[in-house]
Amino acid sequence: MQMEEDRLDDLVVEGMTEPAEQTLDRKIYFRELFRLQHELVRLQDWVQYKQLKVVVLFEGRDSAGKGGAIKRVTQRLNPRVCRTVALPAPTERERHQWYFQRYVPHLPTAGEIVLFDRSWYNRAGVERVMGFCTPDELEEFFRSVPEFERMLVRSGIVLIKYWFSITDEEQEFRFKMRIHDPLKQWKLSPMDMESRVHWEEYTKAKEEMLARTHTKEAPWWVVQAVDKKRARLNCIAHLLDQIPYEDVPKPEIQLPDRIRHADYIRAPVPPEMHVPERY
């Protein structure tokens, strides 16, 4: 999947001015990615075994690489254990609820890992910059979020927060790639275009958000994400370091013999039910 994605990206960037950042060698990247994903499976088993509750927030500018990192984290994990939450814009009803209310139902129970592709920090970012909340609502968020996260941690949740950081030039380049790639145009939205206009406002919002919500109980971790491959590996490696884990004792698995009955005859599938074999 990654090799095909790289190939398509190479086709799109032909004729475009690509940032001069040197990317990680593909062989090194794949070797480390597979190794880290193996460790993620071990971590998943440990979370189930110890009945831990893990929440990981992925925040950052549009096109910063949050989705790609999340995809590599979840790629080889059990979706019943590790799931991604990417909420749409709030409904009219949700806009009048307690701000954190729409996120609470998605929090994990024992033995689960939940990855938030954007989270309650929308209020400190897009809602603030685009005027979707009032100054009083923003100030109340800054007063409430440290206490909200402390409650999560006191309840036994392991809370990890990542901010994916890219440059102005890199975001412009990635947006242009999306414009020229039909397979990625769905990632563009009117809000993405507005984020380019308001780059400086987003920067100021991010700086205040990190300053006011970086706490001992729930610190922020900044991922340098101009190089997507390095960002993914660095993020996964750091995530693994945040939760001490060990091998889980497992019983030996033996495939049982199939029971066969002499009077059983498999019924044929009607021809009209078959999917046409076009390939």
C-alpha positions as CSV (number, residue, x, y, z in Angstrom):
1,M,0.0,0.0,0.0
2,Q,2.8,2.4,0.9
3,M,4.8,1.6,-2.2
4,E,1.7,2.3,-4.4
5,E,1.1,5.5,-2.6
6,D,4.7,6.6,-3.1
7,R,4.5,5.7,-6.8
8,L,1.3,7.8,-7.3
9,D,2.8,10.7,-5.4
10,D,5.9,10.6,-7.7
11,L,3.6,10.8,-10.7
12,V,1.7,13.8,-9.3
13,V,4.8,15.8,-8.3
14,E,6.3,15.7,-11.8
15,G,6.5,19.3,-13.0
16,M,5.9,20.6,-9.4
17,T,8.5,22.2,-7.2
18,E,9.0,19.8,-4.3
19,P,10.5,21.0,-1.0
20,A,14.1,20.1,-0.8
21,E,13.7,18.0,2.4
22,Q,15.5,14.7,2.0
23,T,13.1,11.8,2.8
24,L,14.0,8.6,4.6
25,D,15.3,5.7,2.5
26,R,12.5,3.4,1.6
27,K,14.2,0.2,2.8
28,I,15.0,1.7,6.1
29,Y,11.5,3.0,6.4
30,F,9.8,-0.3,5.7
31,R,12.1,-2.3,7.9
32,E,11.4,0.0,10.9
33,L,7.7,0.3,10.2
34,F,7.2,-3.5,10.2
35,R,9.3,-3.7,13.4
36,L,7.3,-1.0,15.1
37,Q,4.0,-2.5,14.0
38,H,5.0,-5.8,15.5
39,E,5.6,-4.0,18.8
40,L,2.2,-2.3,18.4
41,V,0.7,-5.8,18.3
42,R,2.5,-6.7,21.5
43,L,1.2,-3.4,23.1
44,Q,-2.3,-4.2,22.0
45,D,-2.1,-7.7,23.6
46,W,-0.8,-6.0,26.8
47,V,-3.6,-3.4,26.8
48,Q,-6.1,-6.3,26.6
49,Y,-4.3,-8.4,29.2
50,K,-4.0,-5.6,31.7
51,Q,-7.4,-4.1,30.8
52,L,-5.9,-0.7,30.2
53,K,-7.7,2.3,28.7
54,V,-5.7,4.3,26.2
55,V,-6.6,7.6,24.4
56,V,-4.3,9.1,21.8
57,L,-5.1,12.5,20.3
58,F,-3.8,13.4,16.9
59,E,-3.9,17.2,16.2
60,G,-2.2,19.5,13.7
61,R,-2.8,21.7,10.7
62,D,-4.7,20.4,7.7
63,S,-2.5,18.0,5.6
64,A,0.0,17.6,8.5
65,G,-0.1,13.8,8.2
66,K,-2.3,12.9,11.1
67,G,-4.4,10.5,9.0
68,G,-1.4,8.7,7.6
69,A,0.2,8.2,11.0
70,I,-3.1,6.9,12.4
71,K,-3.4,4.5,9.4
72,R,0.0,3.0,10.1
73,V,-0.8,2.6,13.8
74,T,-4.0,0.7,13.2
75,Q,-2.9,-1.2,10.0
76,R,-2.1,-4.5,11.8
77,L,-4.2,-4.1,15.0
78,N,-7.5,-5.6,15.9
79,P,-10.2,-3.1,15.1
80,R,-12.2,-4.4,18.1
81,V,-9.4,-3.3,20.3
82,C,-8.0,-0.2,18.5
83,R,-10.4,2.1,16.9
84,T,-10.3,5.5,15.3
85,V,-12.7,8.4,16.1
86,A,-13.1,11.1,13.5
87,L,-16.2,13.1,14.4
88,P,-18.0,15.3,11.8
89,A,-19.0,18.9,12.4
90,P,-21.4,19.1,15.4
91,T,-25.1,19.0,14.9
92,E,-27.4,21.7,16.0
93,R,-28.2,19.7,19.2
94,E,-24.5,19.0,19.9
95,R,-23.7,22.7,19.6
96,H,-25.9,23.4,22.6
97,Q,-24.6,20.5,24.7
98,W,-21.8,20.7,27.3
99,Y,-18.8,21.0,24.9
100,F,-17.1,17.7,25.9
101,Q,-20.3,15.7,25.8
102,R,-20.1,14.5,22.2
103,Y,-16.6,13.1,22.8
104,V,-17.3,11.2,26.1
105,P,-19.3,8.3,24.5
106,H,-16.2,7.5,22.4
107,L,-13.8,7.1,25.3
108,P,-12.5,3.6,25.8
109,T,-13.5,0.9,28.2
110,A,-11.0,-1.5,29.7
111,G,-8.9,-3.2,27.1
112,E,-9.4,-0.6,24.4
113,I,-7.3,1.9,22.5
114,V,-9.0,4.9,20.9
115,L,-7.3,7.2,18.5
116,F,-8.9,10.6,18.0
117,D,-8.3,12.1,14.5
118,R,-8.9,15.6,15.8
119,S,-10.5,16.0,19.2
120,W,-12.0,18.4,21.7
121,Y,-9.1,20.7,20.7
122,N,-11.1,21.8,17.6
123,R,-12.4,24.6,19.9
124,A,-8.9,26.0,20.3
125,G,-8.1,25.7,16.6
126,V,-10.6,25.8,13.8
127,E,-13.5,27.0,15.9
128,R,-11.5,29.8,17.2
129,V,-10.0,30.9,14.0
130,M,-13.1,30.6,11.9
131,G,-15.4,32.2,14.4
132,F,-17.5,29.2,15.3
133,C,-17.2,29.9,19.0
134,T,-17.4,33.1,21.1
135,P,-14.4,34.5,23.1
136,D,-16.3,33.5,26.3
137,E,-16.7,29.9,25.0
138,L,-13.0,29.7,24.1
139,E,-12.0,31.0,27.5
140,E,-14.3,28.5,29.2
141,F,-12.7,25.8,27.2
142,F,-9.2,26.8,28.3
143,R,-10.4,26.8,31.9
144,S,-12.2,23.4,31.6
145,V,-9.9,21.3,29.5
146,P,-7.1,20.8,32.0
147,E,-9.6,19.7,34.6
148,F,-11.4,17.5,32.1
149,E,-8.2,15.7,31.2
150,R,-7.2,15.4,34.8
151,M,-10.5,13.6,35.4
152,L,-9.7,11.2,32.5
153,V,-6.3,10.4,33.9
154,R,-7.6,10.0,37.4
155,S,-10.2,7.5,36.1
156,G,-7.4,5.3,34.8
157,I,-7.2,6.5,31.2
158,V,-3.7,6.8,29.6
159,L,-4.0,10.1,27.7
160,I,-1.3,10.9,25.0
161,K,-1.5,14.1,22.9
162,Y,0.4,14.7,19.6
163,W,0.7,17.8,17.6
164,F,1.9,17.3,14.0
165,S,4.0,20.3,12.9
166,I,4.7,21.2,9.3
167,T,6.0,24.4,7.6
168,D,4.0,26.9,5.5
169,E,5.8,25.7,2.4
170,E,5.1,22.0,3.0
171,Q,1.4,22.6,3.6
172,E,1.2,24.5,0.3
173,F,3.0,21.7,-1.5
174,R,0.7,19.0,0.0
175,F,-2.4,21.0,-0.9
176,K,-1.2,21.3,-4.5
177,M,-0.6,17.6,-4.6
178,R,-4.2,17.0,-3.5
179,I,-5.5,19.4,-6.1
180,H,-3.7,17.5,-8.9
181,D,-4.3,14.0,-7.6
182,P,-7.9,12.7,-8.3
183,L,-7.5,10.0,-5.6
184,K,-6.8,12.6,-3.0
185,Q,-9.2,15.5,-3.9
186,W,-11.8,14.1,-1.5
187,K,-9.4,15.3,1.3
188,L,-9.8,18.9,0.3
189,S,-12.6,21.0,1.8
190,P,-13.6,24.6,1.8
191,M,-12.2,24.7,5.4
192,D,-8.9,23.5,4.1
193,M,-8.7,26.3,1.7
194,E,-9.5,28.8,4.4
195,S,-6.7,27.4,6.6
196,R,-4.2,28.6,4.0
197,V,-5.6,32.1,4.2
198,H,-5.5,32.1,8.0
199,W,-2.0,30.5,8.5
200,E,-0.9,33.1,11.0
201,E,-4.1,33.0,13.0
202,Y,-3.8,29.2,13.2
203,T,-0.2,29.7,14.4
204,K,-1.2,32.1,17.1
205,A,-4.0,29.8,18.1
206,K,-1.7,26.7,18.3
207,E,0.9,28.6,20.4
208,E,-1.7,29.6,23.0
209,M,-3.3,26.2,23.0
210,L,0.0,24.4,23.7
211,A,0.9,27.0,26.3
212,R,-2.4,26.7,28.2
213,T,-3.1,23.0,27.9
214,H,0.3,21.5,28.3
215,T,0.0,20.0,31.8
216,K,2.0,17.5,33.9
217,E,-0.9,15.0,33.7
218,A,-1.5,15.5,30.0
219,P,1.5,16.9,28.2
220,W,1.7,17.7,24.5
221,W,4.2,16.0,22.3
222,V,5.2,17.8,19.0
223,V,6.0,15.6,16.0
224,Q,8.1,17.2,13.3
225,A,6.1,16.1,10.3
226,V,7.6,17.7,7.2
227,D,9.0,14.2,6.3
228,K,6.0,11.9,6.5
229,K,8.0,8.7,6.8
230,R,10.1,10.0,9.7
231,A,7.1,11.5,11.4
232,R,5.2,8.2,11.3
233,L,8.2,6.2,12.7
234,N,9.0,8.8,15.4
235,C,5.4,9.0,16.5
236,I,4.9,5.2,16.7
237,A,8.2,4.7,18.5
238,H,7.3,7.5,21.0
239,L,3.8,6.0,21.5
240,L,5.3,2.6,22.4
241,D,7.6,4.3,25.0
242,Q,4.6,5.8,26.8
243,I,3.1,2.5,27.9
244,P,5.4,-0.1,29.5
245,Y,4.4,-3.5,28.1
246,E,5.6,-7.0,28.1
247,D,4.8,-10.3,26.3
248,V,1.5,-11.7,27.3
249,P,1.3,-15.4,28.3
250,K,-0.7,-17.2,25.7
251,P,-1.9,-20.8,25.5
252,E,-0.6,-23.0,22.7
253,I,-3.0,-22.9,19.8
254,Q,-4.0,-26.2,18.1
255,L,-6.3,-26.4,15.1
256,P,-9.0,-29.0,16.0
257,D,-10.0,-31.7,13.5
258,R,-13.0,-31.0,11.5
259,I,-16.1,-33.1,12.2
260,R,-17.4,-34.8,9.1
261,H,-20.8,-36.4,8.7
262,A,-21.4,-39.1,6.1
263,D,-24.9,-37.9,5.4
264,Y,-23.9,-34.2,4.7
265,I,-24.0,-33.1,1.1
266,R,-23.1,-29.5,0.3
267,A,-25.9,-27.8,-1.7
268,P,-24.8,-25.9,-4.9
269,V,-25.0,-22.1,-5.0
270,P,-27.6,-20.9,-7.5
271,P,-25.8,-19.4,-10.6
272,E,-27.7,-16.1,-10.3
273,M,-26.1,-15.5,-6.9
274,H,-22.5,-15.6,-8.1
275,V,-20.5,-12.4,-8.5
276,P,-19.5,-12.1,-12.2
277,E,-15.9,-13.2,-12.6
278,R,-14.6,-10.3,-14.7
279,Y,-11.0,-10.8,-13.8
